[in-house]
Amino acid sequence: MAHNSIIERVADELGEFPPFDMMARAALEKLAASVRIAYRDAGELLFREGEAPLPHIFWVKDGRVDLYREDQHIDTCEPGDLVGVRSMLTGNNYLLEGRIFSPSLIYEISLHDFEPLVKENPGISLFFARGLAAGQSTAPDYKAVFQTPVQQQIGSQVVHGAELITCSPDASIAEAAKIMSENQIGSLVIAGDNGHPAGIITDTDFRKKVATGIVPVNALVGEIMSGPVITAPVDIPVYELLILMLENNIHHICLTSDGTRHSRGIYMVSERDLITVQENHPALLNKKLRNAADNSVLRRICDQSEQLLGQYLEQEVSTEILSGIISSLHDGIIARAIRIVLERKKNNFQSAFRKNVSWVALGSLGRKEQLLRTDLDSAIIHSADGSVGRELPGFAEDVIEILTNCGFRECPAQVMASNPDWCLSPAEWEEKFRLWFETPDEQSLMQASTFLDMRLQFGDHQPLDKVRQSIRNGLEKESAFHNFLAGHATKNPPPVGFFKQLILEKEGSHEHEFDIKARVMAPLSDAARVLSISYGQLEITNTAERFRWLAKKETTNEVIFSDAAEAYNWIMRLRAKSGLMNRDEGRYIQIDQLDKRQKRLLRNCFEPINKLQELLSVRFQLDYIRS
């Protein structure tokens, strides 16, 4: 083949990204020779939804392509992404619309030349079989599914659901049973003439309350119904519906016209209605959790949860959805471990625990950012007296033992509910925070930062509410603490050396590796924390949510905060992928294992860190404090 610098350049560019990096050089140059380079302006369409497939697929060289379904944004394709692969694999019409977001350079790759390479190269075939190209999986597209309003999915293979069938509060249990039998349903909503859901009865209620003779069949349904009904709006995204089910540990959700129980019910969606074609579907895992009786079952559920994470990462499900689902599953696993230990205790301990104890998640668990099984940062806040209070650290130690057997890790700093120093009454916690506020040394700042990410995981909310209010009062009284906390948040500047090289670990077992947690995640999460609590916002703990809240609060800094949220979500994904690949916590990565696009995106994370630290330095007068 004659020397052609354009073909060689195209081959070089393609060869830096999968799946082209799996091709021999000769095959890659042959493919490059068939590529048509096209400049596309913002607003142009690559293809329309429902249109017959074109004789080529698209590769984004520069710019951005957005994918839409019925004008709803589904996906974003950036440099290095392939677009239109699903239609190539299936021969079906386009399911999405490809729309140019910004002026873009697009490579059009001929299917005539590309398809034989897919068939001949096992690596490329596996790449597409695993669904790694943007929007091409022929299985349910969970990225699209999870973000679609549930109403649009009812009746599909994803959400079965059913139009709501109700009965009057004046009906007898026998009449309700007849309605359920005739309609072959396992639950029935009790609603008045206005259609507002007042309660729900299920097959379980019949087994436990009627079949046992506790309640006679001629009694009114109100005798066995549960309420209030958990409701949601019909346009709730599927992932929010799923998380609502997981967080409330319920089997059914009633969809109403305005999302409250004070409006007409329209559909009923059960846990069973959500897809169960996957062994690792979160609804199915949640069902297994409720029946888990020992460590081995919990361990299998943890393993399946991580497999689920890997599947969703491959399908590019958003970080927001990932963290919501995985955090809810982790919460369920921890709650089940607590219940297992509780069941070993006497009734008086069980009663006192449920009424007087807050089991609190801290750190990444508290922020709902723990995608992998890492540290069990936790605390207990209790108002239990006598022997119950004294037993709590030992109780927590038994819970921690179950969870470490499931693959979680003890916190190296012993910030755990099993540590008597982290198992205190509200008054004792108030005193601890007073000391942290008055003596803000490095250890105090680190421990306070960990606790400020507090979130109830199990038990009664009142002890936590008391501590949260005392912290709010203390922060108002000791306003200078914000300045010290801001200084703590700026101790790790953007990890780039004088010659723009990344700063890597210089010694130890991770020498020459990059510390994602210390160099990127901590500066971002620390900045989000200090800025949000400076406004008295203690309820939001998730880093990206804190940044989004700040973006609404400070419109002049909206871009900085929005960029920071995107950077944090991306780095969470990178850490999760690294952890799954290397079977570790994902904290340290080898830079040479990243592709060109990942290296660019990693460097892009440093800009919001730099801007945030500049903002903190000015706002909290850090130069004055340091001097």
C-alpha positions in Angstrom: 0.0 0.0 0.0 1.4 3.4 -1.0 2.3 5.8 1.9 -0.7 7.9 2.9 -0.3 10.2 5.9 -4.1 10.8 6.3 -4.8 7.0 6.5 -2.0 6.5 8.9 -3.2 9.4 11.1 -6.8 8.0 11.1 -5.5 4.5 12.0 -3.4 6.0 14.8 -6.4 7.8 16.2 -8.7 4.8 16.1 -6.1 2.5 17.5 -6.0 4.4 20.8 -9.5 3.3 21.6 -11.3 0.0 21.9 -12.3 -2.1 20.0 -9.8 -0.8 17.3 -6.9 -1.3 19.7 -7.5 -5.1 19.3 -6.8 -5.0 15.5 -3.6 -5.7 13.7 -2.0 -2.7 12.1 -2.6 -3.8 8.5 -6.3 -4.4 9.2 -6.6 -1.1 11.0 -5.1 0.8 8.0 -7.3 -1.0 5.6 -10.3 0.1 7.7 -9.0 3.6 8.0 -8.9 3.8 4.2 -12.7 3.4 4.1 -13.4 6.0 6.7 -15.2 9.2 5.6 -14.4 12.2 7.7 -17.3 14.6 8.2 -17.7 17.9 10.0 -21.1 18.2 11.6 -22.6 21.3 13.1 -24.6 21.6 16.3 -28.2 20.5 15.9 -27.6 18.2 12.9 -29.0 14.7 13.0 -26.9 11.6 12.4 -30.0 9.4 12.3 -33.6 9.5 13.3 -35.5 7.2 15.7 -37.3 4.5 13.7 -35.2 5.2 10.6 -33.6 2.3 8.6 -29.9 1.7 9.5 -27.3 3.5 7.4 -24.4 1.7 5.7 -22.0 2.9 8.3 -21.5 3.5 12.0 -20.2 6.7 13.5 -17.1 7.3 15.6 -16.8 10.6 17.5 -13.4 12.1 16.9 -14.1 15.6 18.4 -17.2 17.1 19.8 -20.3 15.4 21.3 -23.3 13.5 20.1 -26.5 13.1 22.3 -28.9 10.2 22.0 -32.6 10.8 22.4 -35.8 8.7 22.6 -39.0 10.6 22.1 -37.1 13.9 22.8 -35.9 12.5 26.2 -32.1 12.6 26.6 -30.8 9.0 27.1 -27.1 9.1 26.5 -24.1 11.2 25.7 -21.3 10.1 23.3 -17.9 11.8 23.5 -14.6 11.4 21.7 -13.7 7.8 21.3 -17.3 6.5 21.4 -19.0 4.5 18.7 -22.6 5.4 17.8 -25.2 3.3 15.9 -23.8 -0.1 16.8 -27.1 -1.6 18.0 -28.6 -1.4 14.5 -25.4 -2.8 13.0 -25.7 -5.9 15.2 -29.4 -6.4 14.9 -30.2 -5.0 11.5 -33.2 -3.3 13.1 -34.2 0.3 12.7 -32.6 2.9 15.0 -34.2 2.9 18.4 -32.8 6.3 19.3 -32.1 9.7 17.6 -28.5 10.8 17.2 -28.2 14.5 17.5 -25.0 16.7 17.3 -24.7 18.7 20.5 -21.7 20.8 19.5 -19.6 21.2 16.3 -18.1 17.8 15.9 -15.7 15.8 13.7 -17.3 12.4 13.0 -15.7 9.4 11.3 -18.1 7.4 9.3 -16.9 3.7 9.2 -18.2 1.5 6.4 -20.1 -1.5 7.6 -19.0 -3.4 4.5 -15.4 -3.2 5.7 -16.1 -3.3 9.5 -18.5 -6.2 9.9 -16.0 -8.9 8.6 -13.5 -7.7 11.2 -16.1 -8.1 14.0 -16.8 -11.7 12.9 -13.1 -12.6 12.4 -11.7 -11.0 15.6 -12.9 -12.8 18.9 -11.8 -9.8 21.0 -14.0 -7.4 19.0 -16.9 -9.8 19.0 -16.6 -10.1 22.8 -16.4 -6.3 23.1 -19.8 -5.9 21.5 -21.3 -9.0 23.1 -20.6 -7.5 26.5 -22.4 -4.3 25.5 -19.4 -2.0 25.8 -20.2 0.4 22.9 -22.6 3.3 23.6 -26.2 2.3 23.5 -25.9 -1.0 21.6 -27.0 -3.8 24.0 -29.8 -6.0 22.7 -30.7 -6.9 26.3 -32.9 -4.5 28.2 -31.0 -1.1 28.1 -30.9 -0.4 31.8 -29.4 3.0 31.4 -32.4 4.0 29.3 -34.9 2.0 31.3 -33.9 3.3 34.7 -34.3 6.9 33.6 -37.6 6.4 31.8 -40.8 7.3 33.6 -42.3 4.1 35.0 -45.7 4.9 33.3 -44.0 4.4 29.9 -42.6 1.0 31.0 -45.7 -0.5 32.4 -46.7 -3.6 30.4 -43.2 -4.0 29.0 -40.7 -6.8 29.8 -39.2 -4.3 32.3 -42.1 -3.3 34.5 -45.3 -5.4 34.3 -47.5 -3.4 36.6 -51.3 -3.3 36.5 -54.1 -0.9 36.5 -55.3 -0.4 40.0 -58.0 -2.6 41.4 -59.6 -1.4 44.6 -62.3 -2.2 47.1 -64.3 -0.1 49.5 -63.4 0.3 53.2 -66.9 -1.0 53.9 -66.2 -4.3 52.2 -65.8 -7.5 54.2 -62.6 -9.5 54.2 -64.5 -12.3 52.3 -65.5 -9.8 49.6 -62.0 -8.5 49.3 -60.7 -12.1 48.9 -63.2 -12.7 46.1 -62.0 -9.6 44.2 -58.4 -10.7 44.5 -59.2 -14.3 43.4 -61.3 -13.1 40.4 -58.6 -10.7 39.2 -55.7 -13.1 40.1 -53.8 -10.4 42.1 -51.8 -10.7 45.3 -52.6 -7.3 46.7 -55.6 -5.0 46.9 -55.8 -1.3 47.6 -58.5 -0.1 49.9 -59.9 3.2 48.5 -62.9 5.4 49.1 -65.3 6.8 46.5 -62.8 9.5 45.6 -60.2 6.7 44.6 -57.6 7.9 47.2 -55.7 4.9 48.5 -56.2 4.5 52.3 -54.6 1.1 52.9 -53.5 -2.2 51.3 -54.1 -5.9 52.0 -51.9 -8.7 50.6 -51.8 -12.5 50.5 -49.6 -12.3 53.5 -52.3 -10.5 55.5 -54.7 -13.4 54.8 -52.2 -16.0 55.8 -51.1 -14.3 59.0 -54.4 -12.7 60.2 -57.3 -14.6 58.6 -56.1 -18.2 58.1 -54.8 -18.3 61.7 -58.3 -17.3 63.0 -57.1 -14.0 64.5 -59.6 -12.0 62.4 -62.9 -13.5 61.1 -63.6 -13.4 57.4 -66.8 -11.4 57.9 -64.9 -8.5 59.5 -64.2 -5.3 57.5 -61.0 -5.1 55.5 -59.8 -2.3 57.7 -59.1 -5.0 60.4 -56.3 -6.4 58.3 -55.2 -3.6 56.0 -51.8 -1.8 56.4 -51.4 1.9 56.0 -50.6 4.5 55.0 -49.9 3.3 51.5 -46.5 4.2 50.0 -47.2 6.2 46.8 -45.4 7.7 43.9 -46.2 9.8 40.8 -46.8 7.9 37.6 -43.9 9.8 35.9 -41.4 8.7 38.5 -38.2 7.3 36.9 -37.9 3.5 37.2 -34.7 3.8 39.3 -36.4 6.1 41.8 -39.3 3.7 42.2 -36.8 0.8 42.7 -34.8 2.8 45.3 -38.1 3.8 47.1 -39.0 0.1 47.4 -35.5 -0.8 48.7 -35.3 2.1 51.2 -38.7 1.4 52.6 -38.3 -2.4 52.5 -41.7 -2.8 50.9 -43.2 -5.0 48.2 -45.8 -2.7 46.6 -46.0 0.9 45.5 -49.2 2.6 44.4 -48.9 5.1 41.6 -51.2 8.1 41.9 -52.1 11.1 39.8 -50.0 13.5 41.9 -47.7 11.1 43.8 -49.5 11.4 47.1 -52.1 9.3 48.8 -54.5 12.3 48.6 -55.1 11.7 44.9 -56.6 9.0 42.8 -54.7 5.8 42.4 -53.9 4.7 38.9 -51.4 1.7 38.9 -50.0 -0.8 41.3 -46.4 -1.9 40.9 -45.1 -4.8 43.0 -41.6 -6.0 43.6 -42.5 -9.0 41.5 -43.5 -6.7 38.6 -40.0 -5.3 38.3 -37.8 -7.3 36.0 -36.6 -10.6 37.5 -35.1 -12.0 34.4 -31.7 -11.2 36.0 -30.6 -13.3 38.9 -28.9 -10.2 40.3 -31.8 -7.8 39.8 -31.9 -5.5 42.9 -35.6 -6.3 43.6 -34.7 -10.0 43.6 -31.6 -9.4 45.8 -33.7 -7.3 48.2 -36.2 -10.2 48.5 -33.4 -12.6 49.3 -32.1 -10.2 51.9 -35.3 -10.3 53.9 -35.0 -14.1 54.2 -31.2 -14.3 54.7 -30.6 -16.2 57.9 -26.8 -16.5 58.1 -23.5 -15.2 56.9 -23.2 -17.4 53.9 -26.4 -16.2 52.4 -25.5 -12.6 53.1 -22.1 -13.1 51.5 -23.6 -14.5 48.3 -26.0 -11.5 48.1 -23.0 -9.2 48.5 -21.1 -11.0 45.7 -24.2 -10.7 43.5 -24.6 -7.0 44.3 -21.0 -6.5 43.1 -21.8 -8.5 39.9 -24.8 -6.2 39.4 -22.5 -3.2 39.8 -20.2 -4.5 37.1 -23.1 -5.0 34.7 -24.4 -1.5 35.2 -21.0 0.0 34.8 -20.6 -1.8 31.5 -24.0 -0.5 30.4 -23.0 3.1 31.4 -25.8 3.4 33.9 -25.4 6.9 35.5 -23.4 7.2 38.8 -26.5 8.7 40.5 -28.5 5.6 39.8 -25.6 3.3 40.6 -24.9 4.8 44.0 -28.6 4.9 44.8 -29.2 1.2 44.1 -25.9 -0.1 45.5 -26.2 2.0 48.6 -29.7 0.8 49.2 -28.6 -2.8 48.9 -25.6 -2.1 51.2 -28.1 -0.5 53.7 -30.3 -3.6 53.4 -27.3 -5.9 54.0 -26.2 -4.0 57.1 -29.8 -3.8 58.4 -30.2 -7.6 58.0 -26.9 -8.2 59.9 -28.2 -6.0 62.7 -31.5 -7.9 62.7 -29.7 -11.3 62.8 -27.8 -10.2 65.9 -31.0 -8.6 67.4 -32.8 -11.9 67.1 -30.3 -13.5 69.4 -31.0 -10.9 72.2 -33.8 -10.9 74.8 -37.0 -9.1 74.2 -36.2 -6.2 76.5 -33.0 -5.5 74.6 -34.8 -5.7 71.2 -37.5 -3.2 72.4 -35.0 -0.8 73.9 -32.8 -0.9 70.8 -35.6 -0.1 68.4 -36.9 2.8 70.5 -33.6 4.3 71.7 -30.8 3.6 69.2 -29.7 5.3 66.0 -27.2 3.2 64.0 -25.5 5.8 61.9 -23.5 5.4 58.7 -20.5 7.7 58.3 -17.9 8.5 55.7 -18.6 7.1 52.2 -21.4 4.9 53.6 -23.0 8.0 55.0 -22.6 9.8 51.7 -24.1 6.9 49.7 -20.9 6.6 47.7 -19.6 3.2 48.7 -20.0 1.2 45.5 -17.5 -1.4 46.7 -17.3 -3.2 50.0 -14.8 -1.0 51.8 -14.6 0.5 55.3 -17.5 0.2 57.8 -17.4 3.7 59.1 -20.3 3.9 61.6 -21.5 5.1 65.0 -24.2 4.5 67.6 -26.2 7.3 69.2 -28.4 6.0 72.0 -30.5 7.0 74.9 -30.6 3.5 76.4 -30.0 3.1 80.1 -28.3 0.5 82.2 -27.3 -2.9 80.9 -28.7 -2.2 77.4 -26.4 0.8 76.9 -23.4 -1.2 78.2 -24.1 -4.1 75.8 -24.2 -1.9 72.7 -20.5 -2.0 71.8 -20.4 -5.8 72.0 -23.6 -6.0 70.0 -22.1 -3.8 67.3 -18.9 -6.0 67.4 -21.1 -9.0 66.5 -22.7 -7.0 63.6 -19.3 -5.9 62.3 -18.1 -9.5 62.4 -20.9 -10.6 60.2 -20.2 -7.8 57.7 -16.5 -8.4 57.6 -17.3 -12.1 56.8 -19.4 -10.7 53.9 -16.4 -8.8 52.5 -16.6 -5.4 54.1 -13.6 -4.1 56.0 -13.1 -2.8 59.4 -12.2 0.9 59.5 -8.4 1.2 60.1 -9.0 4.2 62.4 -11.6 2.2 64.3 -14.4 4.7 63.5 -17.0 2.0 64.1 -20.1 1.5 66.2 -18.2 -1.3 68.0 -15.7 1.2 69.4 -17.0 2.6 72.8 -15.7 6.0 71.8 -18.1 5.9 68.9 -21.1 4.5 70.8 -22.4 7.4 72.9 -25.5 9.1 74.2 -26.6 12.4 72.5 -25.1 14.4 75.5 -21.8 12.6 75.1 -21.7 13.2 71.4 -22.5 16.9 72.1 -19.5 17.1 74.4 -17.3 15.3 71.8 -18.2 17.9 69.2 -17.7 20.7 71.6 -14.1 19.5 72.1 -13.6 19.1 68.3 -14.9 22.7 67.7 -12.7 24.2 70.4 -9.5 22.3 69.6 -9.6 21.9 65.8 -6.3 20.0 65.4 -5.8 17.6 62.4 -7.4 14.6 64.2 -10.4 16.6 65.4 -11.0 17.9 61.9 -10.7 14.5 60.4 -13.1 12.9 62.9 -15.6 15.8 62.7 -15.5 15.6 58.9 -16.3 11.8 59.0 -19.2 12.4 61.4 -20.6 15.3 59.4 -21.5 12.8 56.7 -23.9 11.1 59.1 -27.0 9.3 57.9 -29.4 7.0 59.7 -29.0 3.4 58.6 -31.1 1.5 61.2 -33.2 2.2 64.3 -34.9 5.3 65.8 -34.2 8.7 64.1 -34.7 10.7 67.3 -31.2 10.2 68.9 -29.6 11.3 65.6 -31.9 14.3 65.3 -30.9 15.5 68.7 -27.2 15.2 67.8 -27.7 16.9 64.4 -29.4 19.8 66.1 -26.7 20.2 68.7 -24.1 20.2 65.9 -26.0 22.9 64.1 -26.1 25.0 67.3 -22.4 24.4 67.8 -21.5 25.4 64.3 -23.4 28.6 64.7 -21.6 29.3 68.0 -18.1 28.3 66.8 -18.2 29.9 63.4 -14.4 29.9 63.2 -14.5 26.1 62.9 -15.7 26.5 59.3 -12.4 28.3 58.6 -10.3 25.4 60.0 -12.5 22.9 58.2 -11.9 24.8 55.0 -8.1 24.7 55.6 -8.4 20.9 56.1 -10.2 20.7 52.8 -7.4 22.5 50.9 -4.5 20.4 52.3 -4.3 18.3 49.1 -3.9 20.6 46.0 -4.5 19.3 42.5 -2.0 16.4 42.0 0.1 17.8 39.2 3.8 18.5 39.4 5.8 21.4 38.0 6.0 19.8 34.6 2.3 18.9 34.5 3.1 15.2 35.4 0.7 13.4 37.8 1.9 13.0 41.3 2.3 9.3 42.1 3.0 7.4 45.3 6.8 7.5 46.0 7.1 4.5 48.3 5.4 1.5 49.9 3.4 -1.2 48.2 1.6 1.3 46.0 4.8 3.0 44.7 4.3 4.6 41.2 0.5 4.3 41.5 -2.1 7.1 41.7 -4.2 7.5 44.8 -7.7 8.3 43.6 -9.2 8.8 47.1 -6.6 11.1 48.5 -5.8 13.1 45.4 -9.2 13.6 43.8 -12.1 12.3 45.8 -11.1 13.7 49.2 -10.5 17.3 47.9 -13.9 17.3 46.2 -15.9 15.7 49.0 -14.2 17.9 51.6 -15.0 21.1 49.7 -18.6 20.1 49.2 -19.0 19.4 52.9 -17.5 22.6 54.2 -19.4 24.8 51.7 -22.8 23.1 52.4 -22.6 23.1 56.2 -21.5 26.7 56.1 -25.2 27.3 55.1 -26.4 25.0 57.9 -27.2 22.2 55.4 -26.6 19.0 57.4 -29.3 16.8 55.9 -27.7 16.3 52.4 -24.6 14.2 52.6 -23.9 12.9 49.1 -21.1 14.9 47.4 -22.7 15.3 44.0 -26.0 16.3 45.6 -24.2 18.8 47.8 -22.6 20.4 44.8 -26.0 20.5 43.0 -27.6 22.1 46.0 -24.8 24.6 46.1 -25.2 25.3 42.4 -28.8 26.4 43.1 -27.8 28.4 46.2 -24.9 30.3 44.5 -25.8 30.8 40.8 -22.6 32.8 40.3 -20.6 29.7 41.0 -23.0 27.3 39.3 -20.5 26.2 36.6 -17.8 25.4 39.2 -20.2 23.3 41.3 -21.8 21.5 38.3 -18.3 20.6 37.0 -17.3 19.4 40.4 -20.3 17.1 40.6 -19.6 15.6 37.2 -15.9 15.1 38.1 -16.8 13.4 41.3 -19.3 11.1 39.7 -16.8 10.1 37.0 -14.0 9.4 39.5 -16.4 7.2 41.5 -17.0 5.1 38.4 -13.2 4.9 37.6 -12.6 3.7 41.2 -15.4 1.1 41.0 -14.1 -0.2 37.7 -10.6 -0.4 39.0 -11.7 -2.2 42.2 -13.7 -4.8 40.3 -10.9 -5.4 37.8 -8.2 -5.7 40.5 -10.5 -7.2 43.2 -9.5 -4.5 45.7 -10.9 -1.2 47.1 -10.0 0.6 43.8 -8.2 3.3 45.6 -4.9 3.0 43.7 -4.6 2.8 40.0 -1.8 2.4 37.5 -1.9 5.3 35.1 -0.5 3.3 32.2 -3.6 1.1 32.4 -5.8 4.0 31.5 -6.6 4.7 27.9 -6.1 8.2 26.3 -9.7 9.2 27.0 -9.6 8.2 30.7 -6.3 10.1 31.2 -7.9 13.2 29.7 -11.0 12.9 31.9 -8.8 12.3 34.9 -6.9 15.5 34.3 -10.2 17.3 33.7 -11.1 16.5 37.4 -8.2 18.7 38.6 -9.7 22.0 37.3 -12.7 22.0 39.6 -10.5 21.1 42.5 -8.3 24.0 41.8 -11.2 26.4 41.5 -12.9 25.1 44.6 -9.7 25.5 46.7 -9.3 29.0 45.4 -12.9 29.8 46.4 -12.4 28.3 49.9 -9.1 30.2 50.3 -10.8 33.6 49.6 -14.1 32.9 51.4 -12.6 31.6 54.6 -9.5 33.8 54.6 -7.1 30.9 54.7 -4.0 32.9 53.8 -4.7 34.9 57.0 -5.2 31.8 59.1 -2.0 30.1 57.7 0.1 33.2 58.4 
